[in-house]
């Protein structure tokens, strides 16, 4: 396991690259997004200690489609793939950790998909306000707007209506 310190603005994961390390955010804020030549769409923010690796590509030796950028100076713990798999073979608790992480990943993905399809931007913002208040406090508003798939101006209007 090694500790890496990254400056604000550092890209720690790039699309079309294999995920070679299991990473854990110890301190800082990281945004996760998809990017095309025209735009970037935020899909997640990490604001508290948690695993931040793209697990499916990591486990299956695939290329990721995501990017991750540090929105603040960040401290990230990491372990290489082979070291991690050696750990899995030696300790059953590591297997349980991965199973739980996959369950949480699937749960989050299902909730996100359902909400993005069925809820209005006002409702999505209210859910963020209720369930992810640290995002509202720590993540720049233009990134929140991208996550909600609205303009920053629309987000400002929503905030005025809900306050």
N, C-alpha and C positions, 0 to 999 in steps of 0.2 A: 504494500500500500504506500502510495506517495501523496504528498500534499503539494498542490500547485496553486500559486496565486496569480490571478488574472486582473488586468486593468479594465476599467470601464471601456466598453466598445470592442473588447476582444471577442473574436468568433471562436467558439470552442467545438462546434460541430458544423460540418459542411455537407450539403447534399451531394449525392453520388460518390460518397466515400464510405468505406466499411467502418462500422462502429467497433473499435479495437479495445476500448477500455470501458469498464463499468465505473461510472462517475457518481459521486455523492456531493451535493452542494452543502457545504458546511456553513458558509457565510456569503451573503450577497444576494443579488437578484439576477435571474437569467430569464430571457425571453426565448421562446421556441416558435419558429415560424416556417412557413413555406414561402418560396420566392420564385417568381418568374422574371422574365426580362421587363415586364410592365409594372409589377407590384409585389409587395410582401403582405402576407396575411398572418397575423399572430394567432397561434393556436393554444398557447399555454404560457404561464409565467410561473417561475419557481421563486418563492420568497422566503421559504423556511427550509431548515435542513431536511433533505430528502434526496432520493435517487433521481438523477436527471438524464440517464442514458436512454437512448432509443432502444428499448429492450428487445423488440422483435428482430431487428437487424443484428443486434449484438449476439443473441442466442443462435440465430440461424445463419450467421455469416453472410448477411446481405448488405447491400448499400442502403444507406438512409436516404430519405427524401426531404429531411428536415435540416434546418439550421438552428443553431443556438448562439446567442450573443449575451455577453455580460452587460447588464444595465447599470451595474455598479462594480466597484472593485470587489472581487469574489475569491473565496477560498474553496477549492474543490479537491476532494480526496478521490484517488483513482487506483484501480487495480487492473492489470493487463488481463486479457482474455484467458490465456493459458493458466496463469496463476489463479484466476477465479475458478476455472473448471477443476483444477487440482483441489482447491478448497471444497468445492461441491462434492468431490469424490470422498473426501476425508470426513466431512461433517454434515450430518443430516439437517441440522438447523439452517445451513445455507440453502439447501433445497427448499425448505419451507419458506424461507425468505423470498426466493424467486417465485414460488407458486403464489404467495400472497401479493407480490408486486404485480404479477400478471393479472391476478384477479382485480386488483385496484385499477390497473391500466384499462382493462376491458370495461369495468364499471364506469370509469370516468368517460371513456370514449362513447359508450352507449348514452349516457346522460347528455353529453355534449351534442351528439348528433340529434337526439330527440329535441333538445331545447332549441337548437339553431333552426330546426324545421318548424316547430310548433309555436314558438314564442315570439312576441314582438320585441323590438329593441328596448322599449321601456321595461318590459318584463325581464329581459336578460340583464339589463343594468341593475334592476332591483335585486335580482338573485345574486349578482356580484356584490352588491352593497351588503346583503345579508350574510352570504356564505364565504365571500372572499374579501373582507374589508381591507386586508393588508394589500391587496392589489390596488384598490382605490387610493390608498395612502402612499404607496411606494412606486407604482408604475406610472410613467408619464401618460397623460390623458390621450395623446394621439395614438399611443399603443393600445390603450383600452378601446378606443374607437375602432381601430383596425380589428381587434379581437371580436368586437360586436358587429363588424362589417358595416359600419356607418361612418359618416364623416365626423371630424372633430366638432364641427358646428352643430350637427345633430346631437352629439353627445352633450354639448353645452345646454341645448334646449331641454333635453331629457333631465339633466341635473337640476335645471331651474324648476321644472314641473314637479320633481319628486322631493324638492327640499322645502 
